[in-house]
Amino acid sequence: MRLARILLILIAALTAYATLYPMEGWRDPGVSPFAYLSASWPRHITRFDWVVNVLGYMPLGFFAVAALQPRVHGILAFAIATTAAMALTLILEALQSYLPARFPSNLDVLCNLLGAAAGAAVAVRFAPRLLVEGPFGRFRQSAFLPGGGVDLGLALMALWVFIQLNPATLLFGAGELRDFLDARDTRGHRPQFFIIIEALTAAANLTAAALLFSSLAAPGAPARAMLAALLGVALLVKTAAFAILMRAEDVLAWLTPGAQIGLAVGAISALGLVSLSRVARLVLAAMLIMAATVLVNLSPPNPYLSASLKVWQQGHFLNFNGLTRIVSALWPFAALGYLMYLAAGRPR
């Protein structure tokens, strides 16, 4: 499957970044980078670590098998997928030897391999029915335009949902580069100023994402219902991120006054503008993404989330939050490039 191949590449790239984050202070360890394979098991082993390592590689194994369909299937697909996953984890763990903040572990390799094998086994049994013959495959064929270019757009929208997992960003905010450029604005602003910036950012990004998503829909597809479902999934992911990473009482801390206004304006605008021509939607989406990227880099610190973020301990989620931050920073630029691709008339 073409979409499975695209998702496999994205998952492998995200896995590599999360494994090596933070990629700072590269140095020669003075020993073989594969010395960890013959070392004793780590002294401090937590259930969280091995569970995350197992679960983290399950999607990789699943989509590795799915990407081989229909040419390769069964035991051979399982063997290829697990071998590829093993090669990836061995290389990434070896590269961790050169990073002072990372520690390669043979236990991590074992857990990663178990996760990949479990995902591959599930895919061998269920992937054809789930992704081709089942509801997902039928929905892909009936609701969206055909072609690899559209599959790439669907993967891009999946990343848009993924970046909602970072609790430190504005609602639907993407493209913030100040942390990477050390250009954080420390001046004080009134809460009213932040409300305006956040509302405009959320409304512009939501409308742009909805217009891009609707441009992938097939003629006659229930575009408004699909947009409502996309919005519901994004808000569910945002809420889940706060439920997992923050305190229970802060599960709806993202729903600030500015976010409420932006959410309402963006939803109404998206549902209304979906009736525009496809070219108009592409152009408007590009303009809104550029405007929202400027706004998110001008926004002051969130005065409504500041108390919650002070007690937020990234801890075990440090690598994951670094991953969501880099994807969030790059998403608008990838979306602009993709919109130009669609505007060139080559979605198929």
Secondary structure, DSSP 8 states (H G I E B T S, - for coil): -HHHHHHHHHHHHHHHHHHH-S-------SS-TTGGGGS---S---HHHHHHHHHHHHHHHHHHHHHHTTTS-HHHHHHHHHHHHHHHHHHHHHHHTT-TT----HHHHHHHHHHHHHHHHHHHHHHIIIIIISHHHHHHHHHB--SHHHHHHHHHHHHHHHGGG-TTS-TT-----HHHHT--------HHHHHHHHHHHHHHHHHHHHHHHHTTB-TTS-HHHHHHHHHHHHHHHHHHHHHHHS-GGGTTTT--HHHHHHHHHHHHHHHHHTTS-HHHHHHHHHHHHHHHHHHHHH----TTTHHHHHT---GGGHHHHHHHHHHHHHHHHHHHHHHHHHHTT---
